[in-house]
Amino acid sequence: MTTTTAPSSGSVPPPSRTSRWSRRLTAMSPALPFLALLVIWYVAWVVFDPRPAVLPAPGQMLRTATALLRDGTLLRNILASVERLVLGSVVGILTGVAAGVLAGLNKRVAAFFNPLVVFFSSLSGIVWLPLALVWLGIGRAMVVFIIWNSVFFLVFSNTMLGVQMVPVVFEHGVRTLGASRLRTIWQVTLPGAMPHIIAGIRAGFGFGWRALIAAELIGATSGLGQMIYSAANFHRSDIIITGSITIGVIGVAIDRLLLARLERRTIERWGMV
Amino acid sequence: MAVEQRTPATGDLAPSERIPEPASVAYGRAVRRRAASLARLVVPFLVLGLVWGAIKVLFDLDDDVLVSPTTVAAAIWQLIERGILPDFIGLSLRRLGIATVVSLLIAVPIGIALGLNRLVATAFEPFFRFFQAVSGIAWLPLVIVWNGFTERTIIVIITYTLAVPVIFNTMVGIKTVPQRYADMCRSLGGGTSRVLRDVYLPGSLPSMLVGFRLGIGYGWRALIAGEMLVAQGGMGDLIFAARTGNQIDRIMAGMIVIGALYLILDQLILQPFEDATVAQWGVLRA
C-alpha cells in the first residue's frame, strides 16, 4: 500500500493522484480478506479436487445460489426464519422490558429476582429445545419459544439494571413538578434505562439468532437452519454454504444497520456516561 | 444491594469514643452477614421451587408435561449415582477445554498480528464481524458432511465459535494501544518481543477477555446444540436423548446442571478474571 508522506513543513499538499488512490484503496480494503478467502477456496478446489459433496467450486456455489434465489426457495426460508425471529424478539422485548421495569422499581423485588434472572439467562436458548419439543412439538411455536427465551432474560436483566441506575433525584424532580407515578416511569425511568435496554436487545439478538438456527436445524420444517440441515443429508455442500453465508449476511445486517445504530443514537440521546 | 449498616450501639459514638468490641461480636456479625447474603441467593430459588410445585399440583399436570421439583432432584441424584452425570459433564467440559486451548493458540497470535497494522486491522474488521454472525452452529451441517457425527465435529464447531470473537477483540484491543507506549518501550531499548510482551499483550488483554467471555457464551450453547445433533455423549446428548422417552425429569435435571455449570464458568471464573484484568490494565480501554 502506498503511504502518503505527510509534509512536516505544514504546507498543504495538492491532492495528488497517489493520495486519492490510496484513500480509495483504504475504502475498498474490507473487500480484500473476502477476496483472498475466495482465491484460497478456488485454489484449494483446484489443487485437492474434492468431491462436490465435500467442497463445491465457487462457480458451482454461485450457480446454486442463483437457482435457489430464482425458484424462491431461499426467499421462502429467509422469510420463515425472519418471521420467527421478529415474532419471538418482539414478544421477548415487550415482556422483558415490562417485567424489568416492574422488578427494577423496587430494590427488594430486584434483589429477589436477580439470582433467578442470572440463572435463567445462563441456560437460555437452545438448552430449552428438548423441553420445548415435548411441550410444543416441531414447528413455529417451538422455535418462537426458543427465541423468546433467549431474548427475554437478557432484556429483563438489562432493563432491571438500567432502571436501578436512573438517579432517584431525576424521578423525584419530575414528581415534585406534579407528574404522576406512571408519567414519571414513562418519561424519566424508561428513557433513562433505554441505553441498557437497547444493549440487552442487541445481546439478546446475538443469542436469539444463533438459537434460531440451532432450533431450526432440529425442530422445524422450514427456515434457513432447516434448509442447511436437510442439505447435509443429501451432501449438498453448495446449498449448505449458500445458507451459511445468507445467515451471516442477515445477522450482520440486522446488527450493524439496525441495532448498532439504534444503540448509538440512544446513548447519544439518553446516555449518562 | 441493600446494605444498610445496622451497626450496634457503638454507631452513634465518635470514633475516638468507640469501645473496641470483643472478637466474638465481630465474628457473629460476619456470620450473620454471610448468612444474609446466602439467604438472598437461596430464597428466590426456594420460592421458584414452591411455585413450580404448586403449578404441578394445582393444574394436575401429567408427568409427560411437567414433573415436580422433588422428582427432578431424585433424577439428579440417580444420574449422579449411576455415574452418568459425572461422565457426561466430563465429556462436555473436555470438549470445551480442548476447543479453548486450540482456539486461543490460533486466535491470539492472529489477532495480535492483524492488530499491529492499522490498515490491516481496518480491512479485516468487517471480515470477522461477518464470520461472527455466521454462528458455529450454522457450519454444523457442513462439518458433519466433512467429519461425520464425531467428536471432532463438535470440537471444530466450538473452536470456531470461540476463535472468531477472540481474534476480533484481540485485533481491536491491539489497535487501541497507543502507539507512543510501544515507542517508549522501544526507546528504552526494548526489542520487538519485549514490546509485544510488555506493551501490546497487557494492553489488549481486557478486550481479549471480553471476546473470550462472549465466545464462551456462544460456544457453550453451540456445544450443547452440537452434542444434541451429533449424539456422542455429553450434556446436550443427555437432555436430547431423554426427549424420546418423554423423560421430563431427566431433561429438567440436565438443564439445571447445564445452567449451573455455565454459571460457575462465567460468574465464578471468567467474570472475576475479567474484572481483575480490567482493574489492572483497563486504562487503555477506548
Chai-1 contact restraints between the chains, C-beta under 6 A:
chainA,res_idxA,chainB,res_idxB,connection_type,confidence,min_distance_angstrom,max_distance_angstrom,comment,restraint_id
A,S29,B,A123,contact,1.0,0.0,6.0,A-B,restraint_1
A,P30,B,A123,contact,1.0,0.0,6.0,A-B,restraint_2
A,P30,B,P126,contact,1.0,0.0,6.0,A-B,restraint_3
A,L32,B,A123,contact,1.0,0.0,6.0,A-B,restraint_4
A,P33,B,F124,contact,1.0,0.0,6.0,A-B,restraint_5
A,P33,B,F127,contact,1.0,0.0,6.0,A-B,restraint_6
A,K107,B,A2,contact,1.0,0.0,6.0,A-B,restraint_7
A,F112,B,P44,contact,1.0,0.0,6.0,A-B,restraint_8
A,P115,B,L41,contact,1.0,0.0,6.0,A-B,restraint_9
A,P115,B,P44,contact,1.0,0.0,6.0,A-B,restraint_10
A,L116,B,P44,contact,1.0,0.0,6.0,A-B,restraint_11
A,F119,B,G259,contact,1.0,0.0,6.0,A-B,restraint_12
A,S122,B,G259,contact,1.0,0.0,6.0,A-B,restraint_13
A,S122,B,Y262,contact,1.0,0.0,6.0,A-B,restraint_14
A,S122,B,L263,contact,1.0,0.0,6.0,A-B,restraint_15
A,L123,B,M255,contact,1.0,0.0,6.0,A-B,restraint_16
A,L123,B,I258,contact,1.0,0.0,6.0,A-B,restraint_17
A,L123,B,G259,contact,1.0,0.0,6.0,A-B,restraint_18
A,G125,B,R221,contact,1.0,0.0,6.0,A-B,restraint_19
A,I126,B,R221,contact,1.0,0.0,6.0,A-B,restraint_20
A,I126,B,I224,contact,1.0,0.0,6.0,A-B,restraint_21
A,I126,B,A225,contact,1.0,0.0,6.0,A-B,restraint_22
A,V127,B,I224,contact,1.0,0.0,6.0,A-B,restraint_23
A,V127,B,M255,contact,1.0,0.0,6.0,A-B,restraint_24
A,V127,B,I258,contact,1.0,0.0,6.0,A-B,restraint_25
A,P130,B,I239,contact,1.0,0.0,6.0,A-B,restraint_26
A,P130,B,F240,contact,1.0,0.0,6.0,A-B,restraint_27
A,P130,B,R243,contact,1.0,0.0,6.0,A-B,restraint_28
A,P130,B,I251,contact,1.0,0.0,6.0,A-B,restraint_29
A,L131,B,I251,contact,1.0,0.0,6.0,A-B,restraint_30
A,L133,B,R243,contact,1.0,0.0,6.0,A-B,restraint_31
A,V134,B,R243,contact,1.0,0.0,6.0,A-B,restraint_32
A,R210,B,S135,contact,1.0,0.0,6.0,A-B,restraint_33
A,I213,B,I137,contact,1.0,0.0,6.0,A-B,restraint_34
A,I213,B,A138,contact,1.0,0.0,6.0,A-B,restraint_35
A,A214,B,I137,contact,1.0,0.0,6.0,A-B,restraint_36
A,A214,B,A225,contact,1.0,0.0,6.0,A-B,restraint_37
A,I228,B,P141,contact,1.0,0.0,6.0,A-B,restraint_38
A,Y229,B,P141,contact,1.0,0.0,6.0,A-B,restraint_39
A,A232,B,P141,contact,1.0,0.0,6.0,A-B,restraint_40
A,A232,B,I144,contact,1.0,0.0,6.0,A-B,restraint_41
A,A232,B,V145,contact,1.0,0.0,6.0,A-B,restraint_42
A,H235,B,V145,contact,1.0,0.0,6.0,A-B,restraint_43
A,S237,B,V145,contact,1.0,0.0,6.0,A-B,restraint_44
A,I240,B,P141,contact,1.0,0.0,6.0,A-B,restraint_45
A,I240,B,L142,contact,1.0,0.0,6.0,A-B,restraint_46
A,S244,B,V134,contact,1.0,0.0,6.0,A-B,restraint_47
A,S244,B,A138,contact,1.0,0.0,6.0,A-B,restraint_48
A,I247,B,V134,contact,1.0,0.0,6.0,A-B,restraint_49
A,I247,B,A138,contact,1.0,0.0,6.0,A-B,restraint_50
A,G248,B,F130,contact,1.0,0.0,6.0,A-B,restraint_51
A,G248,B,A133,contact,1.0,0.0,6.0,A-B,restraint_52
A,G248,B,V134,contact,1.0,0.0,6.0,A-B,restraint_53
A,G251,B,A133,contact,1.0,0.0,6.0,A-B,restraint_54
A,V252,B,R129,contact,1.0,0.0,6.0,A-B,restraint_55
A,V252,B,F130,contact,1.0,0.0,6.0,A-B,restraint_56
A,V252,B,A133,contact,1.0,0.0,6.0,A-B,restraint_57
